Structure formats: C-alpha cells, structure tokens
C-alpha cells in the first residue's frame, strides 16, 4: 500500500478576457498583466491544461497532475469554442474551415485537421465581456461553434482569418464532457477529478 500517494488538485475556471493562462511571468513587458493566480490562491505545482490567449476567455482546466494534462492536450479530447466572427460567413467558408485551412505556425505553413463547424442561429447565452465588442452598426457578425481535437497557438483566430472572417470574441465552452454550464467570468470550482 502506498502511504505517500500524492493527491492531485483539480480546478475548473472561467478565464476572463485579459488574463494570461499562467501563474508567473519573467517578462518585464508582462509584469503588469493579469495572471491566473489573481483569481484564487492556488496550490503550488498547479498548471493550466492547455492555454487560452490573453484575448480569449472561457473554460480552462487547472491541475497538479501532469499525466492528466497530457491526456487532455492529446488529440483524443474535443475542445469546443464559440467564435463571434466579423461578417456573414458563407457556406463555402464554413466548409473550408471543416476541411482544413492553411495557417502559419512558428513561421511555417500548417494545414488544420478536419473539424466540426456549425453556424449558430442564436447568440449564445454567455456572460458580458469586460471589454466591449463592436456593435451591429459596424456590420453583420456570425457566431460559430468550432470543435477541434488539436490546439495550435491562436488556431481558431488564424482559421477564421484565413477564410476572411476575423474573430471578434472567442470563448472555449467545452473540454471533453466538461462544459461552462452557467459559470460566471472569473469563477473557480475545485473538483475531485475531471469527468472528461
């Protein structure tokens, strides 16, 4: 019997817009940035499972378990995003996103893997964003559900730009079977384990 078996800690959070998906920074430029540790007093050894860029928001898992982090980041686990894009996206552009588009990753061309993309008929019920998004006077917009099994740097933003519809707001709403489920911006939930 293992007497000293490590008990891992797990959290589900709604990362706000304007926060970095990290706990500390060595960059002088980033010293004034908001970090995840500003939301809660997390235990040592905690890490974000995957990342959301500073301008993205939504579901972020935190854990002290590296194996769990590797599993969630693997291509086995779906990640769903709601993306508000500029313009009325065409059926052709939606199909291009589904089939895979060319984006740049670290200065090299990368073709995204096929994924699920569904234009949403209604505006999703999400909390207001802290920073205002331009309104309808500036032209039409479209909400998309984009479901990926990969997660390259700023991938969704690069994908929608590649088809001529830049992303105005990006919210991760699901990782595997874990969803936002009415969480509020900045909310932190401690859980015994992730039901992925």
Buried (B, 14 or more C-beta within 10 A) or exposed (E): EEEEEEEBBBBBBBBBBEBBBBBEEEEEEBEEBBBBEEBBEBEEEBBBBBBBBBBBBBBBBBBBBEEBBEBBBEEEBBBBBBBBBBBEBBEEBBEBBBEBBEBEEEEEEBEBEEBEBEBEEEEEEBBEBEEEEEEEEEEEBBBBBBBBBEBBEBBBBBBBBBBEBBBBBBBBBBBBEBBBEEBEBBBBEEEEEBEB
